[in-house]
Amino acid sequence: MAVVNRTPDSFYDRGRTFALDRAVEAAVGAASLGADWVDIGGVPFGRGPAVSTAEEIDRVVPVIAAIAEVSDVVVSVDTNRAAVAAAAVTAGAAVINDTSGLGDPEMAEVVAGSGAHVVITHSVGPPREEKPPARFDDVVDEVRRFLEDRIERAVSAGVDRERIIIDPGHDLDKNTMHSLELTRRLGEIAAIGLPLLVAVSNKDFIGESTDREQGRRLAGSLAAMTSCIERGARIVRMHDVAAAVDAARMTEAVLGLRTPTRMEHNMHPTRNV
């Protein structure tokens, strides 16, 4: 899952793909590098200037529509607003990536009526707001119970369980120790039994664990991603697509989830390599 942010204040690219043509180019390029889908966001999760619903729609819908015209890559919209999700699905999005975990009371109904898949993510309170220090008695248990509750909310609203994906929300209202604990015990979240997505790329828990500032976290991101795949993650949201695709495919091959693309080494009876 590649990341394309049509925002001027993304924590990672600092507005590099804010222009419409750059956003579309980045999405198509990610697909060519092996991304199975691209995630289009119009508002960062972290605190910052308010963005209206209309402005968010103006940011994401043209990108989604333009990608749909030139590529068959799966497109998701990263939003916590039901109105934005509905507009994005109409434009061609197949997945609603809701970092608020159905915080908008109308989101489940929109998903149910759209036919789209939904990513239900654990976070605490509304995005874009300053919050108190993160506190959990048992972060994994609380995340699991939150996700199970929101799954039930979605199913009760008419969303097919087969269309639900879960995300524990690394770093979202969590400190570094919480995100490390989630990674270490990710199997307990995978045990819920739904497709598990993780978004670990370039996050602060990686920077604080490796003492690397933003822009120097690729190796740590790949290590965290690999650990998550080994513990049950089947979708990984990553910025550096080419490196992530290779690392994910190698991890899958080791786990027996992927067949090597070719078998040549020591396969020829007349060759001793």
N, C-alpha and C positions, 0 to 999 in steps of 0.2 A: 504494500500500500504506500504509494508515493505521496508526498505532501506538496501541495501548491497553495501558497497563501496569497490571496489578493488583498493584502493589507499593507499599510505604510509602516507598521510598527511590529512586524513579526519578530519574535525573540531570536530567530535563526537567520533569516535572510535580509532583515532590515529593509523590506520594501522592494527587493530585487524583482519580484514578480507581481508588483502592484499594477503595472500597466497591463491592459487587456491582452495585447499581442504577446507580451512576455509570459503571461500566465498560461495562455493556450500553448505557446511554444514549449514551455516547461512541462506541461502535462503530456503532450504528444512525445516529447523527448524521453520522458520517464517511461512511457509505454514501450518505446523502441529499445530501451535498455533492459526490459524484462519485468517492469511493474505490471501486476495483474489489474490494479485499479489505481485511480488517482483521487485524492481527497482534497476538495476545494473548500477553503475557509475564507470568510470575509471579516471575522472578528477574532482576535486572539483571546485565549481563555483568561490570561492574566490581567491584572488591573491596568487601567488606561482610560483614555477618553471615551465617553459614551458614543455608541454608534446606533443610530435609529434602525428600526426594522426596515424601513424603505431604503436606507443607504446600504444595509447589508444585502438586501435583495439586488440592488443595483450592482453590487460588487460581484456576487457569485453567479447570478442567473446568466449573464452574457457569456461568462467563461464556460459554464456547463453546456449551453446551447452551441457554442462554437466548437467545443471538443466533440460533441455528438455529431456534428456535420462532417468531421474529418477523420474520426477514429471510432473504433468499436470497443475501446477500453472501457471498463466499468468505471463509473464516476460516482463518488459519494460527496455529500455536502456536510461540512463540519459546522453544525449550528445547534443552538439550544432553543430556537424559536419555531413554533409550529407554523407560523405564516411563511417563514423563510423556507422551511422544509417543503411545504406544499408547492411553493413557486419553483423550487429546485427540481422536484420530481416532475413537474409539468415540463420543465426545460430539458429533462433527460437524465436526471440523477436516479440511480438505482438503489442507493443506500443512503440512509440518514444517520450520520455519525453524531450522536447527541451526547456531548460531554457533560451535560447536567443530569443525565439519567432520568429522562422524562420529567424534568423539573417544570416545564410548561404544562399546565393541566390539559391542554388541547393536543399535545404532541402524540399521545397514544392513539387518539382518534384519527389524526391525520395519517399516521403510519398504517393503521388498520384499513383505511379507505384508499390508500395509495398503491398497495401491492409491493411497496419497496421493502427491503430489508432495513433493520435498524440496529445500530450499535448502542447498547445501553452501558454507559460509563459511570463509575463511581466518582462522585465529587461531593463536596459539602457546601451547601449554600450557593447563592447566585454567582456566576462568573463576573469578572471585571470589578470586583469589590475587594477592598482591604479586609482581611479577616484575622482573627486572633491566632496565636501559635497553634499548630496542629497538635491534637491530643487524641489518643485512642488507648483503650485498655488492652485491646488485641486487634491490631489493624486488619489482619487477615480475616478474622471472624466477623468484624463489623462490615468489611467490604463484601464478604460473601452474603451476609444477611441482607444488606442493602440491595445487592444485585438480585437475590431471590425475590425480594419484595417487589422490585420494579419489573421483573419478568412476569410475576403474577398480575401486576397492574396492566401490563401490555396485553397479556393473554385475555384478561377479563374485558378489555376494550375491543377484542376481536382480532388481535395480531396473532397470526400463526406462529407457534413456537419455533417452527423450522426457519422462520425469517428473523430470528433474534440472534445477535452476536453480543458477547459481553467483553468488557474492558475494565480491569481493576483500577485504572486511572493513576498510573505512576506519576508522582509529584503533584497531582491535582489536590491541593489542600492537604498535602502530606509532606513531612520532612524527609531528609535523606535516609534516616534509619527506617522509617516506615516503608519507603520504596524498596530498600534492600530486603526488608523482611517479606514484602509482597513477592519479590523476585525469588527469594529462597524457598518460599512456601507456595509458589504459584500453582502447584499441583492441586492444592485445596480449592482453588478457584476453578481450575479446569474440571474438577470433579462435579461441578454443577451440571456438566454434560452438554453444554452449548459451545459453538465455535468461539474460541478465545482469541481476542485481539490484544496486543500490547503496543503502547506508544512510548518507547523509551529513548528514541533518538535525540542525542544532544541535550538531554535534560540535566537539570542541576544536580540530581543525585549522582550522575556520572561525573560531572565536573568536580563535585565535592569529594567523591571517592578517589578520583585520580589526580586531583589538583591541576585540572586543565580548564582554561577559560574557554568560552564559546569560540568555535572555530578550530579547536584542537581536541575534539572529543570523538573522532571517528572510531578509533580503536576501542575505546571504552563502550561506545554505542554498539559496536558489533559484538563485543563480548557479552554485554547485557542481553542483546537480542538472541544470541546463541543459547545463553542460559535459559531464557524464556521458552525457546523452541523445545529444548530438552525437557522442559517441565510442562509442556502441553499447549503452548501458544501455537496457533496455526495461521494467524494473520499478524504481520508485523508492519507497523507504520514507521517509515524511515525516510530520512532526507537524502542520504547519499545512495542513490538507487543501485548503481553498478556494483559497488562494494557490497551492499546489503544482499543483492540477488545472489552473488557468488557465495557469500558466507551462509546464507539461508539454504541454498541448494546443497552445499557441502554438508551442513548439519543434517539436512533431511536424508542425504545419501548414507551418512554414518548411522542414522537411526533406522534405516531400512524403509523410509517413506518415499524415496525417490530412486529410480534406477539410473545408473550412470549413462551419460549420453552416448558413450562408446566404450568398447572393450577391446583394447589393442595390446596393452602391456602384458608380456609373457603369455600371449595367446597364440603365437605363431610357432609351430614345431621346429622350424629351421632357424629360428632367431633366438639367441641367448642374450636377453637384455637385463 
